[in-house]
Amino acid sequence: MGGAAKDSFIDGWGARLVALGVILAVGAVLLRIHWFDLFPPPQAAVDLNDPVALCLAARSADIDAMLADGVINEQQAQQFKGRAEALCQAQQGGGSGPPPLPGS
């Protein structure tokens, strides 16, 4: 009477192969979704064609030098870097322009 159990698909090798395929597929999907979480891309260098990035890199280097010399503290350095970003955006025109005038 053991023949009935052998005929069941769930107890056979076929079901085990299907389960293995499902596990591999789910693993592949999870790996694809979280690829950049597991392997973050390297930080890009300053784009030489972006004047805002060049300005910000120069200002950040100046601020880091002042921090290293002890002229400013860490909190001031973070504040200055925030202001430098706004300054570079304003000087180089990287931000959005003003809203259009009424009737224009």
Secondary structure as the mmCIF struct_conf table of DSSP 4:
data_model
#
loop_
_struct_conf.conf_type_id
_struct_conf.id
_struct_conf.beg_label_comp_id
_struct_conf.beg_label_asym_id
_struct_conf.beg_label_seq_id
_struct_conf.end_label_comp_id
_struct_conf.end_label_asym_id
_struct_conf.end_label_seq_id
TURN_TY1_P TURN_TY1_P1 GLY A 2 GLY A 2
HELX_RH_AL_P HELX_RH_AL_P1 GLY A 3 LYS A 6
TURN_TY1_P TURN_TY1_P2 ASP A 7 ASP A 7
BEND BEND1 PHE A 9 PHE A 9
TURN_TY1_P TURN_TY1_P3 ILE A 10 ASP A 11
BEND BEND2 GLY A 12 GLY A 12
HELX_RH_AL_P HELX_RH_AL_P2 TRP A 13 ILE A 33
TURN_TY1_P TURN_TY1_P4 HIS A 34 HIS A 34
HELX_RH_AL_P HELX_RH_AL_P3 TRP A 35 LEU A 38
BEND BEND3 PHE A 39 PHE A 39
HELX_LH_PP_P HELX_LH_PP_P1 PRO A 40 ASP A 47
TURN_TY1_P TURN_TY1_P5 LEU A 48 ASN A 49
HELX_RH_AL_P HELX_RH_AL_P4 PRO A 51 ASP A 69
TURN_TY1_P TURN_TY1_P6 GLY A 70 GLY A 70
BEND BEND4 VAL A 71 ILE A 72
HELX_RH_AL_P HELX_RH_AL_P5 GLU A 74 GLN A 92
TURN_TY1_P TURN_TY1_P7 GLY A 93 GLY A 93
BEND BEND5 GLY A 95 GLY A 95
HELX_LH_PP_P HELX_LH_PP_P2 PRO A 98 LEU A 101
TURN_TY1_P TURN_TY1_P8 PRO A 102 GLY A 103
#
